[in-house]
Amino acid sequence: MHNPQLNAAGELTHLLSTDGLPRDVITQILDTASSFLEISDRDVKKVPLLRGKSVFNLFFENSTRTRTTFEIAAKRLSADVINLDVSRSSTAKGETLLDTIDNLVAMHADMFVVRHASSGAPYLITEHLHRVGRTDVHVVNAGDGRHAHPTQGLLDMYTIRHYKKDFSPLTVAIVGDILHSRVARSDIHALTTLGTGEIRAVGPQTLLPSAVESMGVRVCHDLADGLRDADVVIMLRLQNERMNGALLPSAGEYFRCYGLTPAMLALAKPDAIVMHPGPMNRGVEIDSGVADGAQAVILPQVTFGIAVRMAVMSILAGN
């Protein structure tokens, strides 16, 4: 099957999903990110790799953190960055998604960073660009519906590799609202490709996708069972905006059963790291004692995220 993310030579031309990304491409992104990490510590935080290129941030759905980190990453590569809050502009006037894309391509866009509430929107844009012969324009999926959030998945892999080095001996527990989480899907695909020892999907029946076992994970409905001897714990945000009452009794009840407290974390390995894609609901998924504790690597994840997004954009632009 043709992978729309790779060209005939097997090089990355779009980043749409971690599903189907070859292991060597993931490793190339993580290695490239390592080289960008030290740029963030310099006085002058810029490299000229994308000088003269135009990166359009197309956010059809709000996300301050993701948009900001993409903007910082593009600017550190010396690109011209144009932020479009599309939810309030052209599409609100009835212009279609692809009309918007055509107009921006006419303005000499080199790269689109797309976040959309509909699963598959970045794929639609990629297919359209191919149809109109613009294979020189690159698309990065910054989150589409419940489907994928590949740069978050990759920055999570970077974080795990940074602290744990090798994936093969690891037990990784992904805890919470996996049903609505594009981050969980992106993490599971990438962890599987990188040969992770055991991946656990931990949460109530109502918040796990049906047949999630087919993705190669071990399902745990009991939090203690899911955390026991884990090396990495990835807590997910409870996506209240995507839920309708029936899935959960209450936030308090959820915290009692699935909240990560210091006592629950003690079941994991003593050197386990705690991750969260943010924004956190303190006292719902995670106790402040854990979020601010020594095992949490939630803020380093944000720092690594900039380097990973720089890596993705520089590789797509052929550098």
N, C-alpha and C positions, 0 to 999 in steps of 0.2 A: 504493500500500500504506500502511496506517495505521502511523504511527511511534508506538510505545507511549511514547516519551519526551516527546512534545510534545502539548499540548492543541489544541483546535480553532483557537485563535488563533495557533498556531505557537510558543507559549512553552514553555520547558522545565519539565516537571512531575516527571520522573524522570531520573536519569542512569544508563543501563544499558550503553551502549557508545559508542565514538566513531564506529562505523559508522552512517551515516545522520544524524549530527549536522550540521545545516546550517552553512555557513561563518560566517554572521553570529552564530549561537549560540556557536560556538567563540570567535569574536573577542570577543563580549560577556563570556564567562567570563574570557578572558585580560585584557581591559581592567579588569574588576572586580577581578581578582586584583592588578593593579598598584596600585589604590587601597588594597587591604588590606596591601600589603607595608610601607607606612610605619607602619602600626599596630604592627607587630612591633618597630619601633625606639623606640616610646614607652615612658615609664615605666609608664603604665597601658595594658595591651595589650588593653583590652576595648571593644567597641561593643555597643549594646543591641539589635541587629537581630533576634536570636532569643530575646529575653527572654520567659520564660513558655512557651517551646516545649520539648518533650521529644524528645531524639535518642537512639535506642537503637542501640548498636553491637552487631550480631549477628555474632559471629565463630565460624563453624562450622569454621574452619581457622585455625591460628596465624599471626599476623603482628604482631610487636611494633611494628615501625616504622609500618606503615599504620594500625594501631589507635591508636597514640599520636598520630600527626599529625591524624587525624580528631578525636580527643578534644580536643586542643589547639585545633583550628580551631573546634569547636562551643563550647568554653568561652570563646574570645575573642569569639564572637558572643553571649555571655551565655545560651546554652541550658543546660537541665538535661541532663546526659549520663549515661546508664545503660549500663554495660558488661556484656554477658552473654557468658560463656564457654559457649556453648550446647553445645559438644561434650561438656561434662561434666555438663550439667544435664538439662533436660526431654526433649530428643530421645533421650538415653541411656535414659530411662525408657519409651521407646516412643511418646512424643507425636509427631505428625507436624509437619513444618515449618509447615503452614498452621494447625494448632491453636495452635502457639506464637504465630504472628502474630495470630490472633484474640484470644488472651488479652492480648497487649501492646496491641492496638488498644483493648481494653476498659479498659486502664490509661491511655488518652489519649495514646498515642504520636503524634507529629507527623511523625517521620522515622525511617526505618530505614537504617542503613549495614550492608550485608550482604556478608560474605565467605564463600564456600562452595566446597567442592571439586568440586561438580557444576556443569558448564556449564549455564546457563539458570535456576538457582535464583532469581536476582533477578527474572527475567521472570515466573516462576511466581507469585511474591509480588505483583508488580504486577497481573497478570491477576486474581488472587484479590481484591485490594483493589477493583478496578473492579467485579467481580462482586457484592461485598457493599456496593457504593455508597459506598466510602470513598475518593473521588478527592482528598480533602483530605490524605491521608497520602502522603508522598513516599518514594521508594526510591532509594538510591545504591548502585551496584554497586562494592564495594571489592575485586573480584577473584572471578571464578567459573571454576573449572576451568582449562582451557586457553583459554577463550573470550575474556574481555575484562578489562581493568583500566583503565577510562576515566579515573579521576583521575590515574593515573600517566602515561597518554598525554597528558593535558592539561598536567600539570606539565612533561613533557618538551617540549611545544610552547612553553610559557611560557619555559623555559630557552633554547631555540633562538632564540626571538624576542628575548629579552633581549640575547643576545650577537651575533646575526646580523641582526636587524631584519626583513629581507625573506626569504620562503621561496623565491621563484621562481628565484633564481640558484643555489640550494644543491644540493650533492651530499651526501646523508646515507647513511652506511654503518651498517647494523644487523648486528652480528657475533655469531655463536654459536648457541646452542640455540634457534633460532626455532620449531622444531617444538612444544616444550612451553611456549612463552612467550606468555602473554596480553598482556604488555607490548608485544611486537613487533607483534602484531595491532593493538592499540589505536594504537600509533605510526604504523603504515603507513596505516591508515584516515585518521587526522588529518592526516598529512603530505600525503596525496593530496588531501584536501579543501582544504588550505591552498595547494595549487598548487606543491609542492616540485619543483624541477628534475629531480633524479634520485634515486631511492631504490634502494639496493643491499641485497640479502639475502645475507649472507656467512657461509658455514659448510660443514661436510661434508655430503654428500648425505644421510647418515643423520639429520641434525638439521634438515633443511629440510622443510616440509610439501610433499606432492606438489602439483603445479600452483600453487606459490606465485607463479609468473609472472603468473597470472591476476589477482593483486592489484595489478599494475602496477609490479612491482619488477624490477630486473635481478639475476639470480642470479650470484654469484661463488663458486666453490669454492676459489679461491686467495686467501689473505688479502692478499698484496701487490697483486693485481689489484683487490680490493675497497676497499683503503684509498687507492689512488693518487688524489691531488688531492681527497680528501674534505674538506668543510668541517666536518662533524659526524660523530663516531664514537660510536655507541651500543653499548656492550658489554653482553652479556646474561649473567646468571648461569647456570652449568651446573647444571641442576636434577637433581642426583644422586638426589633422593628420587623423581623421576618416571621414572627410567631403569632399564632392565634390561640389564645387561652388554653385550649384543650391539651396542649403538649406538656404543660407543667402546672403543678398546683400553685407554687409561689416561689419567689426568689429566695425567701428564707428557707423554705423546704429544700430547694435545690442546693443551697449552701450546706445545709445539714448533711445531705447525702453525698454531694459531689464537690464541695468546696475544698480547696487545698489549704489546710491549716498546718502549722508546724508539727502537730502530732501525726497527721497523715503523711507528711513529707518524710517523717522519720522512718517510715516503712521502706522508702526507696534507699538506694545505696548512699552511704555517708557523703560521697563526693558527687551525688547526682546534681545536675543543673536544672533550673526551672526557667522555662521560656513562655512567652505570651506575645501574640502578634499585635496586641494593643488595638484600641484603647481598652484598658482593664476596667472591669466593674469590681471594685474592692468590696469585699464582704458578700459577693455573689459567687464568683468563680474562685477567688483567691483572697486569702487573709492578708492584711497589710504586713503582718509579721513575716510572711513568706515573700511578698512582693518587694519589700525593702530589705530582705535578709541576705545573708552572705552567699546563698546558693542561687539567687536570682541573677540571670544574665539578660534581663529584659531591656535595659538601657544599652548595653553593648550591641544587642541585636539591631537597634536603630542606627548606631554608628556603622556597623558592618553593612547595613542595608544600603547606605550611600555608596560604599565601595563596590558592592555587588551590582548596583544599578549602573554605576560608571562602567564596570566591566562589560555588562550586557550591551550597553549603547556603543562602546568602543569596538567590540567584536562585530556587532551588526554593521557598523560603518566601515568595517574592513581594516581596522587598525589592531 
